[in-house]
Amino acid sequence: MNNFRVYLYFLLFFMLPCGPARGEEPLTLGVLAYRPQAQTEQQWQPLADYLTQSLSGRTVRLIVADYAGLEALMERFELDFVLTNPIHYIRLLTRNTLSGALATMIQREGDQVIHGLAGTIIARSGRADLRTLSDLSNKTLAAVSIDSLGGYYAQLMEFKRAGITMPRGNRLLLTDPPHDRVVTAVLEGRVDAGFVRAGVLEEMIREGKLIPGVLKVINSQKMASHPFLTSTRLYPHWPFVALSRVEPKVARQVATALLSLDAESPAAQAAFIGGFGIPADYTLVEEMARALRLPPFDRFSSITLSELWLQYRWYGMVGMLILMALMVLSYQLFQTNRRLQESEARYHALFDHAADAIFLADPESGIIQDANAAASRLMGMAREQIRGLHHTRLHPPSIAGKVRANFLQHIHDKVVDSARPIVTEVQRADGQSLPVEVTGGLIPFSGKSVLQGNFRDISWRRRMETDLIQAKEYAEAASRAKSDFLAAMSHEIRTPMNVVLGMAEMLLESELNTHQRHFARTMHNSGKALLGVINDVLDFSRIESGRFTLVEEPYSPRQVVRETVRLMRIAAEEKGLTMSESIDPDIPDAMLGDHSRVRQVLINLLGNAIKFTAHGSVELRLSRAPQEADTVLLSVIDTGIGIAPEQIDIIFEQFTQADAGITRRYGGTGLGLAISRRLVQMMGGRLWAESRSGVGSAFRFTLPVRWGELPSLRLEPEQDTPIDHGRSLRILLAEDAEENRILFEAYLLDSSHRLVMVNDGVEAVSRVRHDAEGFDVVVMDIQMPNMDGYTAIRHIRVWEQENGRAPLPIITLSAHVLDGEVERTREAGGSLYLSKPIGKKKLLATLQQVVPLESASESATG
């Protein structure tokens, strides 16, 4: 019945028609002043400000008044909302058209939330004759007003239950608000006892207006959920009421703002409240008003049965029909309740034996009503200890506010079921915090809604995630260590390989007999083969570790094809093979990508085709992909030994060739195709093979076309640039390895260039600064003791800027082939970059490019 009335109030509230539009007029909030008016205004003005901020474009104005003042304002239609005590609210319902209570105030004492209000009966501590209610018979009493619930009617109801007549006339002193005056009247001895609202004594003590211990409480009630000194039972707290002239939309916005008010907000702190809850059931207050014959239940009229029949006979007949319908509905309700009981029994069985911890909480108060066995194990507490706790007590204090906000959101949004889990923490009885995954929502239970929360311990998942992260870090560290080791070994091998290949090249240029030339050429070819193996292993390691990056810059696919064919034609012609190229005319002139990696793939494929072809031809085709838009297709077609169909997929695996016999016969690491496929995939294409054993093979790969413009400059020189010996350069070589200095000296022995050599970066900087004759170009090794090449280049560039010198062309040398070396050269101020090993032709061709670089520098400074 009580819940029915609450629902009826809400139904009437939403069914009331909208009043006339009043534009953006301020909204008025009338608050009952049970303390001095200035103090009440200071207490409730932050709430009015909070509502103003919550309503877009509407201002809420606060008006503080006593009972008569509030009623007069309502009669003049000067109020939109009223915050008053419950007994006054019952009286207002009969005199005014109200939309109903939007929310019920929640009182607070310190950190404790108080649902309900009560009254207190006080007397001086020295009055030994006043101990019980019966002792107050025929005594003088003081009360703030006969309209106060906590200051008069609650105590009067206790008198009625005890069969004691309430003093009237000159034995009842009405002090008028605030309640402080009642306390003063008792302390001054003007009355024997007094009635005040519960909480007034504590508030006066907190404000320093009352000394603890000078007063005592008569008929004291012990209530664990109510911290105030109390003499009566609890009644619903003050309602926040909307008048009928308030638009329903505005009323809903105000209700939402009130229910969302946090206990820690400035408005709640100023009002000494814990916020607002959903409207309480004020039936208990109405019953008290009827029992005490309070207005509007203080008048009776006599009427006969015949008059009742004549006036209400049609209502009576309708009532009979309704009664018959209710009887039918009652039977159906009985059947429904029986099924509901059976359903609840099944729910209890599932509830008690569920693996997840389940908590049931009251949506209004947040108090836990029940918990299952799994919840008891999770919290390390008995179920009896969990019942009665506020739901925030399940969590560490640091996140209690966030948990409460999420709880209110569920209630505000009326979430029936939340499938999205929330990860949070619970704090066990022993203080240990555990991570949990929470799901839940509102469910019907025993005729009302409760909030069910399912808690799942995810400690094991956290540990597994931590173990996986550590394993991943260990694997990445191992991969980096492997890659760093290979890079270091590559550097250490490439440095002496530079000397081996260079000396072999110099031997081939000298006068040798047939056997000596054959030995030198074999040594040179073997060194190049070893260098290729080193490059393949290093590339594959970088790809596997994820440290391999591609350059995105414009290039001409036609030029890459022509240059690669021209480079590989010499090897093909040495085997007596014909090498050709075929380029479709509609191939784009320029596209974005890493041309060096495209060339690397083509060299791998062409090299394999030459290696496995004994006679016939090798052709490189560049065309549009027939089935894919904006895609080019590159095909390497040979007339070699071919591949069996069952072995085509195997050849793309690392360290694998078609069979062991081929490996022994032709040699190789089996990394070339594996690297090529990875590179093509990284560039957005795919690589595959078509072959017939004994007929030939076709290796094809696609590349997406991303448009670009051709660059005007290159950082690294072309391999076959014609060498012009006409320009004599004075060259400074900074190289710490003596064998490399000897090699460079041998390279330049027959040229017109003059070479000056130093051992490290410190000497190189000093020679550039102080050499009287000056240098045309500096060849700078990157890895040197005392000062590395990059640091030396920066010192030289700073010195040039400080002295207004033109930038000196600087060629960097490095045995590293890691990604980013070219970019680091640019950042340091280098002009050209060469990677070891370096042949004589490549060195001379690079030096030849110094002439245009030097001319450009002179033009810039001139």
Backbone hydrogen bonds, N-H to C=O, Kabsch-Sander energy under -0.5 kcal/mol:
donor,donor_aa,acceptor,acceptor_aa,energy
5,R,1,M,-1.8
6,V,2,N,-1.8
7,Y,3,N,-2.5
8,L,4,F,-2.2
9,Y,5,R,-2.5
10,F,6,V,-2.1
11,L,7,Y,-2.5
12,L,8,L,-2.9
13,F,9,Y,-2.2
14,F,10,F,-2.1
15,M,11,L,-1.6
16,L,12,L,-1.3
25,E,22,R,-1.2
27,L,59,T,-3.8
29,L,61,R,-3.1
30,G,28,T,-0.5
30,G,81,F,-2.9
31,V,29,L,-0.5
31,V,63,I,-2.5
32,L,83,L,-2.2
33,A,65,A,-1.9
34,Y,32,L,-1.0
40,T,36,P,-2.7
41,E,37,Q,-2.7
42,Q,38,A,-2.2
43,Q,39,Q,-1.8
44,W,40,T,-2.1
45,Q,41,E,-2.2
48,A,44,W,-1.7
49,D,45,Q,-2.4
50,Y,46,P,-2.4
51,L,47,L,-2.4
52,T,48,A,-2.1
53,Q,49,D,-2.0
54,S,50,Y,-1.6
55,L,51,L,-1.6
56,S,54,S,-0.5
57,G,55,L,-0.6
58,R,55,L,-0.8
61,R,27,L,-4.0
61,R,59,T,-0.6
63,I,29,L,-2.9
65,A,31,V,-1.9
70,L,66,D,-2.6
71,E,67,Y,-2.2
72,A,68,A,-2.4
73,L,69,G,-2.2
74,M,70,L,-2.1
75,E,71,E,-2.2
76,R,72,A,-1.6
77,F,74,M,-1.4
78,E,73,L,-2.8
80,D,28,T,-1.8
81,F,28,T,-2.2
82,V,241,V,-2.3
83,L,30,G,-2.9
84,T,82,V,-0.5
84,T,239,P,-1.2
89,Y,85,N,-1.9
90,I,86,P,-2.2
91,R,87,I,-1.6
92,L,88,H,-2.4
93,L,89,Y,-1.7
94,T,90,I,-0.7
94,T,91,R,-0.7
95,R,91,R,-0.7
95,R,92,L,-0.7
96,N,92,L,-2.2
98,L,96,N,-0.9
99,S,242,A,-2.8
100,G,242,A,-0.7
102,L,240,F,-3.4
103,A,240,F,-1.0
104,T,277,G,-2.1
105,M,238,W,-2.9
106,I,275,G,-2.6
107,Q,105,M,-0.6
107,Q,114,I,-1.8
108,R,272,F,-1.1
109,E,112,Q,-2.5
112,Q,109,E,-2.0
114,I,107,Q,-4.1
115,H,113,V,-0.5
116,G,114,I,-0.8
117,L,235,Y,-3.1
120,T,150,G,-0.5
120,T,196,V,-3.1
121,I,218,I,-0.5
122,I,120,T,-0.5
122,I,194,G,-2.6
123,A,216,K,-1.8
124,R,192,D,-0.5
125,S,214,V,-2.1
127,R,124,R,-1.8
128,A,126,G,-1.5
130,L,127,R,-1.1
131,R,129,D,-0.7
135,D,132,T,-0.7
136,L,133,L,-1.8
137,S,134,S,-1.3
139,K,136,L,-2.0
141,L,171,R,-3.1
142,A,193,A,-1.3
143,A,173,L,-2.7
148,S,145,S,-1.1
152,Y,148,S,-0.6
152,Y,149,L,-0.6
153,Y,148,S,-2.4
154,A,149,L,-2.8
156,L,152,Y,-2.5
157,M,153,Y,-2.4
158,E,154,A,-1.3
159,F,155,Q,-2.1
160,K,156,L,-2.1
161,R,157,M,-2.2
162,A,158,E,-1.9
163,G,159,F,-0.6
163,G,160,K,-0.9
164,I,159,F,-2.7
171,R,168,R,-1.7
172,L,169,G,-1.6
173,L,141,L,-3.2
173,L,171,R,-0.6
174,L,172,L,-0.6
175,T,143,A,-2.2
175,T,173,L,-0.7
176,D,144,V,-1.5
179,H,34,Y,-1.4
181,R,178,P,-1.5
182,V,179,H,-1.0
183,V,179,H,-1.5
184,T,180,D,-2.2
185,A,181,R,-2.3
186,V,182,V,-2.0
187,L,183,V,-2.5
188,E,184,T,-2.4
189,G,186,V,-1.1
190,R,185,A,-1.8
191,V,185,A,-0.9
192,D,140,T,-1.4
193,A,140,T,-1.7
194,G,122,I,-2.1
195,F,142,A,-2.8
196,V,120,T,-2.4
198,A,118,A,-2.8
200,V,197,R,-2.1
203,E,199,G,-2.1
204,M,200,V,-2.7
205,I,201,L,-2.4
206,R,202,E,-2.4
207,E,203,E,-1.8
208,G,205,I,-1.0
209,K,204,M,-2.8
210,L,204,M,-0.9
214,V,211,I,-1.4
216,K,123,A,-3.0
218,I,121,I,-2.5
219,N,131,R,-0.8
221,Q,230,T,-3.0
223,M,221,Q,-0.8
226,H,223,M,-1.4
230,T,228,F,-0.5
231,S,119,G,-3.0
232,T,119,G,-1.0
235,Y,117,L,-2.9
240,F,103,A,-2.9
241,V,82,V,-3.4
241,V,239,P,-0.7
242,A,100,G,-1.7
243,L,80,D,-2.7
244,S,97,T,-2.1
246,V,243,L,-1.8
251,A,247,E,-2.7
252,R,248,P,-2.6
253,Q,249,K,-2.0
254,V,250,V,-2.5
255,A,251,A,-2.6
256,T,252,R,-2.6
257,A,253,Q,-2.2
258,L,254,V,-2.5
259,L,255,A,-2.5
260,S,256,T,-1.4
261,L,258,L,-1.2
265,S,262,D,-1.8
269,Q,265,S,-2.5
270,A,266,P,-2.6
271,A,267,A,-1.6
272,F,268,A,-0.6
272,F,269,Q,-0.8
273,I,268,A,-2.2
274,G,106,I,-3.5
276,F,258,L,-0.7
277,G,104,T,-2.9
282,Y,280,A,-0.7
284,L,281,D,-0.5
286,E,282,Y,-2.0
287,E,283,T,-2.8
288,M,284,L,-1.8
289,A,285,V,-2.3
290,R,286,E,-2.3
291,A,287,E,-2.4
292,L,288,M,-2.3
293,R,290,R,-0.9
294,L,289,A,-3.1
297,F,294,L,-3.3
308,L,304,T,-1.9
309,W,305,L,-2.5
310,L,306,S,-2.9
311,Q,307,E,-2.4
312,Y,308,L,-2.5
313,R,309,W,-1.3
316,G,312,Y,-2.2
317,M,313,R,-2.4
318,V,314,W,-2.4
319,G,315,Y,-2.3
320,M,316,G,-2.1
321,L,317,M,-2.1
322,I,318,V,-2.6
323,L,319,G,-2.6
324,M,320,M,-2.6
325,A,321,L,-2.5
326,L,322,I,-2.6
327,M,323,L,-2.0
328,V,324,M,-2.0
329,L,325,A,-2.8
330,S,326,L,-2.8
331,Y,327,M,-2.0
332,Q,328,V,-2.3
333,L,329,L,-2.9
334,F,330,S,-2.5
335,Q,331,Y,-2.2
336,T,332,Q,-2.7
337,N,333,L,-3.0
338,R,334,F,-2.1
339,R,335,Q,-2.3
340,L,336,T,-2.7
341,Q,337,N,-2.8
342,E,338,R,-2.1
343,S,339,R,-2.7
344,E,340,L,-2.9
345,A,341,Q,-2.2
346,R,342,E,-2.1
347,Y,343,S,-2.5
348,H,344,E,-2.7
349,A,345,A,-1.9
350,L,346,R,-2.4
351,F,347,Y,-3.4
352,D,348,H,-2.7
353,H,349,A,-1.4
354,A,350,L,-0.7
354,A,351,F,-0.6
357,A,455,F,-2.3
359,F,453,G,-2.2
360,L,370,D,-2.6
361,A,451,L,-2.5
362,D,367,I,-2.6
366,G,362,D,-2.6
368,I,389,L,-3.2
369,Q,360,L,-3.3
370,D,360,L,-1.5
372,N,358,I,-1.7
376,S,372,N,-1.7
377,R,373,A,-2.1
378,L,374,A,-2.5
379,M,375,A,-2.4
380,G,376,S,-1.3
381,M,376,S,-1.5
385,Q,382,A,-0.6
386,I,382,A,-1.5
387,R,383,R,-2.2
388,G,368,I,-3.0
389,L,386,I,-2.0
391,H,366,G,-2.5
393,R,390,H,-2.4
394,L,391,H,-1.4
395,H,392,T,-1.4
399,I,396,P,-1.7
400,A,397,P,-1.1
403,V,399,I,-2.2
404,R,400,A,-2.4
405,A,401,G,-2.2
406,N,402,K,-2.0
407,F,403,V,-2.1
408,L,404,R,-2.5
409,Q,405,A,-1.9
410,H,406,N,-2.0
411,I,407,F,-2.0
412,H,408,L,-3.1
413,D,409,Q,-2.7
414,K,410,H,-0.6
414,K,411,I,-0.5
415,V,410,H,-2.1
416,V,414,K,-0.5
418,S,440,G,-1.6
419,A,417,D,-0.8
422,I,438,V,-2.6
424,T,422,I,-0.6
424,T,436,V,-2.3
426,V,434,L,-2.2
427,Q,394,L,-2.6
428,R,426,V,-0.6
428,R,432,Q,-3.0
429,A,379,M,-2.5
431,G,428,R,-1.9
434,L,426,V,-2.5
436,V,424,T,-2.6
437,E,456,R,-2.1
438,V,422,I,-3.2
439,T,454,N,-1.9
440,G,418,S,-0.9
441,G,452,Q,-1.7
442,L,415,V,-3.3
443,I,450,V,-2.8
445,F,448,K,-4.0
448,K,445,F,-1.4
450,V,443,I,-2.7
451,L,361,A,-2.7
452,Q,441,G,-2.7
452,Q,450,V,-0.7
453,G,359,F,-2.5
454,N,439,T,-3.8
455,F,357,A,-3.7
455,F,453,G,-0.6
456,R,437,E,-1.9
458,I,435,P,-2.1
462,R,458,I,-2.2
463,R,459,S,-2.5
464,M,460,W,-2.3
465,E,461,R,-2.8
466,T,462,R,-2.6
467,D,463,R,-2.6
468,L,464,M,-2.6
469,I,465,E,-2.5
470,Q,466,T,-2.5
471,A,467,D,-2.7
472,K,468,L,-2.7
473,E,469,I,-2.6
474,Y,470,Q,-2.8
475,A,471,A,-2.6
476,E,472,K,-2.8
477,A,473,E,-2.7
478,A,474,Y,-2.6
479,S,475,A,-2.6
480,R,476,E,-2.9
481,A,477,A,-2.7
482,K,478,A,-2.5
483,S,479,S,-2.7
484,D,480,R,-3.3
485,F,481,A,-2.5
486,L,482,K,-2.7
487,A,483,S,-2.7
488,A,484,D,-2.7
489,M,485,F,-2.9
490,S,486,L,-2.7
491,H,487,A,-2.4
492,E,488,A,-2.6
493,I,489,M,-2.4
494,R,490,S,-3.1
495,T,491,H,-1.8
497,M,493,I,-2.1
498,N,494,R,-1.9
499,V,495,T,-1.0
500,V,496,P,-2.6
501,L,497,M,-3.0
502,G,498,N,-1.9
503,M,499,V,-3.1
504,A,500,V,-2.3
505,E,501,L,-2.3
506,M,502,G,-2.3
507,L,503,M,-2.6
508,L,504,A,-2.1
509,E,505,E,-1.1
510,S,506,M,-0.7
510,S,507,L,-1.1
512,L,510,S,-0.8
517,R,513,N,-2.7
518,H,514,T,-2.2
519,F,515,H,-2.5
520,A,516,Q,-2.8
521,R,517,R,-2.8
522,T,518,H,-2.4
523,M,519,F,-2.5
524,H,520,A,-2.5
525,N,521,R,-3.0
526,S,522,T,-2.5
527,G,523,M,-2.2
528,K,524,H,-2.1
529,A,525,N,-2.4
530,L,526,S,-2.6
531,L,527,G,-2.2
532,G,528,K,-2.1
533,V,529,A,-2.0
534,I,530,L,-2.2
535,N,531,L,-2.5
536,D,532,G,-2.4
537,V,533,V,-2.5
538,L,534,I,-2.3
539,D,535,N,-2.6
540,F,536,D,-2.7
541,S,537,V,-2.1
542,R,538,L,-2.3
543,I,539,D,-2.3
544,E,540,F,-2.6
545,S,541,S,-2.0
546,G,542,R,-0.6
546,G,543,I,-0.9
547,R,542,R,-1.6
548,F,542,R,-0.9
549,T,547,R,-0.6
553,E,551,V,-0.7
553,E,593,G,-1.9
555,Y,591,M,-1.9
560,V,556,S,-2.2
561,V,557,P,-2.1
562,R,558,R,-2.5
563,E,559,Q,-2.9
564,T,560,V,-2.2
565,V,561,V,-2.4
566,R,562,R,-2.5
567,L,563,E,-2.1
568,M,564,T,-2.4
569,R,565,V,-1.6
570,I,566,R,-0.5
572,A,568,M,-1.8
573,E,569,R,-2.9
574,E,570,I,-1.9
575,K,571,A,-0.8
575,K,572,A,-0.9
576,G,573,E,-1.3
577,L,572,A,-2.6
578,T,616,G,-1.8
579,M,577,L,-0.5
580,S,618,V,-1.9
582,S,620,L,-2.3
584,D,622,L,-2.6
587,I,584,D,-1.3
591,M,555,Y,-2.3
592,L,706,R,-4.5
593,G,553,E,-1.7
595,H,593,G,-0.8
598,V,594,D,-1.9
599,R,595,H,-2.6
600,Q,596,S,-2.0
601,V,597,R,-2.2
602,L,598,V,-2.3
603,I,599,R,-2.8
604,N,600,Q,-2.3
605,L,601,V,-2.6
606,L,602,L,-3.2
607,G,603,I,-2.9
608,N,604,N,-2.3
609,A,605,L,-2.3
610,I,606,L,-2.6
611,K,607,G,-2.5
612,F,608,N,-2.6
613,T,610,I,-0.9
614,A,612,F,-0.5
618,V,578,T,-2.9
619,E,637,I,-2.9
620,L,580,S,-2.1
621,R,619,E,-0.5
621,R,635,S,-2.8
622,L,582,S,-3.1
623,S,633,L,-2.5
625,A,631,T,-2.5
628,E,625,A,-0.6
631,T,628,E,-0.7
632,V,703,L,-2.5
633,L,623,S,-3.7
634,L,701,F,-2.7
635,S,621,R,-2.3
636,V,699,F,-2.9
637,I,619,E,-2.8
637,I,635,S,-0.6
638,D,697,S,-2.7
639,T,617,S,-1.1
641,I,612,F,-2.1
647,Q,644,A,-1.9
648,I,645,P,-1.1
651,I,647,Q,-1.3
652,F,649,D,-0.8
653,E,650,I,-2.1
656,T,653,E,-1.1
656,T,670,G,-1.2
663,T,659,D,-1.7
664,R,660,A,-2.3
665,R,661,G,-2.3
666,Y,662,I,-3.6
667,G,662,I,-0.7
667,G,663,T,-1.8
675,I,671,L,-2.8
676,S,672,G,-2.4
677,R,673,L,-2.7
678,R,674,A,-2.0
679,L,675,I,-2.7
680,V,676,S,-2.5
681,Q,677,R,-2.4
682,M,678,R,-2.3
683,M,679,L,-1.6
684,G,681,Q,-1.4
685,G,680,V,-2.8
688,W,700,R,-2.5
690,E,698,A,-2.5
692,R,696,G,-2.3
694,G,641,I,-4.1
695,V,692,R,-2.3
696,G,692,R,-1.9
697,S,638,D,-0.6
698,A,690,E,-3.0
699,F,636,V,-2.5
700,R,688,W,-2.3
700,R,698,A,-0.5
701,F,634,L,-2.3
702,T,686,R,-1.8
703,L,632,V,-2.0
705,V,630,D,-3.0
706,R,704,P,-0.7
708,G,590,A,-0.7
721,T,718,E,-0.9
725,H,723,I,-0.6
728,S,726,G,-0.5
729,L,727,R,-0.5
731,I,729,L,-0.7
731,I,754,R,-3.7
732,L,777,V,-2.2
733,L,731,I,-0.6
733,L,756,V,-3.4
734,A,732,L,-0.5
734,A,779,V,-2.9
735,E,733,L,-0.7
735,E,758,V,-2.2
738,E,736,D,-0.5
741,R,737,A,-1.8
742,I,738,E,-2.4
743,L,739,E,-2.0
744,F,740,N,-2.6
745,E,741,R,-2.3
746,A,742,I,-2.1
747,Y,743,L,-2.5
748,L,744,F,-1.9
749,L,746,A,-1.0
751,S,748,L,-0.9
754,R,729,L,-3.1
756,V,731,I,-3.0
758,V,733,L,-2.7
761,G,785,P,-0.6
761,G,787,M,-1.4
764,A,760,D,-1.6
765,V,761,G,-2.4
766,S,762,V,-2.0
767,R,763,E,-2.6
768,V,764,A,-2.2
769,R,765,V,-2.0
770,H,766,S,-2.3
771,D,767,R,-2.4
776,D,730,R,-2.7
777,V,730,R,-1.4
778,V,809,P,-2.2
779,V,732,L,-3.2
780,M,778,V,-0.6
780,M,811,I,-3.3
781,D,734,A,-2.4
781,D,779,V,-0.6
782,I,813,L,-2.3
784,M,782,I,-0.9
787,M,785,P,-3.1
789,G,782,I,-2.8
792,A,788,D,-2.0
793,I,789,G,-2.4
794,R,790,Y,-2.1
795,H,791,T,-2.2
796,I,792,A,-2.1
797,R,793,I,-2.5
798,V,794,R,-2.3
799,W,795,H,-2.2
800,E,796,I,-2.3
801,Q,797,R,-2.1
802,E,798,V,-2.5
803,N,799,W,-1.6
804,G,801,Q,-0.8
805,R,800,E,-2.7
811,I,778,V,-3.3
812,T,810,I,-0.5
812,T,832,L,-2.8
813,L,780,M,-2.8
814,S,834,L,-1.4
821,E,818,L,-1.4
824,R,820,G,-2.5
825,T,821,E,-2.0
826,R,822,V,-2.1
827,E,823,E,-2.6
828,A,824,R,-2.2
829,G,825,T,-1.2
829,G,826,R,-0.5
830,G,825,T,-2.9
831,S,810,I,-2.7
832,L,810,I,-1.8
833,Y,715,L,-0.7
834,L,812,T,-2.7
836,K,814,S,-2.9
843,L,839,G,-2.2
844,L,840,K,-2.7
845,A,841,K,-2.6
846,T,842,K,-1.9
847,L,843,L,-2.4
848,Q,844,L,-1.8
849,Q,845,A,-1.0
849,Q,846,T,-0.6
850,V,847,L,-1.3
851,V,848,Q,-1.0
853,L,849,Q,-1.5
854,E,850,V,-3.1
855,S,851,V,-2.3
856,A,852,P,-2.3
857,S,853,L,-1.9
858,E,854,E,-2.3
859,S,855,S,-2.1
860,A,856,A,-2.0
861,T,857,S,-1.8
862,G,858,E,-2.3
